[in-house]
Amino acid sequence: MGVVHIAVKTVASYRRALRSSVRGLWSGVITFDQAFDAFQSTVERNFAQAWMAGAEECGIESDELTEAEKNVLNERVAAEIEHISEFLEAVEVNSKKNGGQLVPLFNRLEMWANRWNEVFELGESYACADEKRIWVLGRVRTKHCRSCLGLAGRVYRYSVWRDNDALPNSSRLDCFGGHCNCSLRKTDAPITRGRFPIGLLN
């Protein structure tokens, strides 16, 4: 239970930092360049924290990361940074000065905040690559997407889930992972036979 509380607290902190940059640009308190720098710094710092939080689930410390793991983390950070300008441009277009509303921008920001969970899962998948994990549906008020329903109950090594880009919160799920609260849990159940159902992903 402690890990869950830590993750929620960290995601909340990440969300607050991102919202601060968006609010500042939307209200005209900071410039586009200032918002970009703050956004980039927040992504870099929090993605590193998320990765290490995941890796530490299997006892891996920051100075024990392999070069391959560092490269994947850096690539994930770089990919996220590529989308910052487009999002901040939308914030400027819908700024307070232009009569825009802040809430829709915050709603869109949730997709960004949820990436913390995705990077956590990615870091854990490398550190715990050979552990068997079973896909468990999360509790949601709405129906689960086709991907999550199809993956539920399947068992594979963590590395297999990762290599097929089928981690919870992945953008390749039908729900795009934005509000996915499914999980991959340790299990002693036998590995699911046959090929991985890649057709369940986008």
Order of alpha helices (4+ residues) and beta strands (2+ residues): alpha-alpha-alpha-alpha-alpha-alpha-beta-alpha-beta-alpha-beta
